[in-house]
């Protein structure tokens, strides 16, 4: 099954309703990259009238996790995935529409191949960068994903 933005956004309505309610939407996905946007609104703001850090994290994690899910689906294998570590840096107040992009799709291929061959868990660090409408970086998130073939 090929993952599309429409399929992922529909999945979020039923399985991750907080993501959907906060306005996080997948705009594009392919083997190399995923783009997600979220607009600063009253429901997802912090007391300082900017996008709450956790909402930024939802969008950023989705850019990385959607690619991992797509690659696992392509493999046809029963593989588990889990975020084991993450960190973030915030560099500017996030207002307006924020676009998160992860371009680390190629990193996943080697890890999936190795876990399929060896049965051992593998980890991959993936980065998602959030920018405002002017292209200014507002936050950078790093996620360590663990993948392992289920026995």
N, C-alpha and C positions, 0 to 999 in steps of 0.2 A: 504494500500500500504506500503510495507516494503521499507525503504530507504536504498540504497546501496551507496558505494563510487561512482560508475559509474553514478548513477542517480543524486546524488548531484553535481558532477563535471559537468555533462551535464547541469543541471539547472543553474549553475554558468555562463556558457558560455553565456546563453541567458538573464538571469535576473540580474546577478552581474558580468558584463564583466571585471570590474577593478580587481576583485578577481582573475579571470581566467588569465588575462594578467600579473598580478604580479607573477604568478606561484604558487598560493596557491592551494593545492590539498588534498582532503580527501583520506586517505589511508585505514582507517578501522572505522567501527561504529557498536556498539551493544547496548544493553539496559543499560550498565553500563559505557561505555567509547567511546570516539571518538579520533582518531589520524589524525592530519593534518600536512603536511610538506610544507615548502617553501624554495627555494634555493636563497641565496644572489646572485643577478645579477646586471648588470649595471642599468637596468630599475627600480629596486626596492631599490636602495641604497640611503643613505643620503650623504652629503658632506664629511663625515668622513670615507667613504668606508665600511660601515656596513649596515645591513638591516634596512631600515627606520622604525621608531617606528609604523607608521600607518599600514604598511604591516604586522608587527608582530601582531598588534591588529586585523587585518582582519582574520588572521589564528587562533588566540586565540578565537575570538568571534565565528568563525565557529565551533570550537570543542564543544562549549557549546550549540550554537543555533541549530546545527544539531540534537543533542540528544533531545532537547526540541521539535523540529519539528517531530521527529520520534515518540516520546511519545504521542504527540497530535494526530498524524495520527492513532496510535494504539487505542486511546480512542474512535475514531469514533464521537467525539463531535466537535462542532464549537467553537474553543477556540482561542482567540487572544494572541499574545506574543509580548513583547516589552522589550528592554533593558532600564532600568530606571536609573541605575547608573553603573559606572565602574571606576576602578583604576588599575594602573600598577606599577611594580617595575622592573627596568632594572639593571642587576648585572654584565653583561659582554658584550663585543662587539659581535654582532651577525653576523658571517660570515660563509660561507659554507651552508650546509643544516641544517635547524632548524626544529625540530619536536615539535609540540605542542600536549599535551595530557590533556584531561579532563576526570576524573574518577568519576564524580558526578551524574551519571545517576539516581541513586537510590533516590536522593533528590527530583527529579521532581515528582515522583509517588504520594507522600503525598499531594503536592501542587495541582496537577491536580485533585486528588480525592476530596479535600476540595472545590475547586472552582466549581466542578460539583455538589457537594452536596448542597453548600450554595449559589452559584451564585455570591459570593464575590471574588474580585481579590486577588491573592496570590502572594507572592514574594519568590524567591529563589536566594541565592548567589551561584555562581558556579566559580570554579577556573580552569584556564588553565596554564600549566607550559611549557615553551619553553626551550629545551635543544639543545646543539650542538652535533656534531658527537661523541664527547668524553664523552657525558653525563653530561656536565657542564651546569647548569641552566643559561640561558642568560636573561630571563624575566619571570615574573609571572603576569598574568592578572586575575582580579576578575570582574565578571559581575553579576549585580542584574537583574534577569529576572522577569517580571510581567506576570502572566497568568490570564485570565478571560474568563468565558463562555460568548459567544456573545448571546445577547437576540434577 
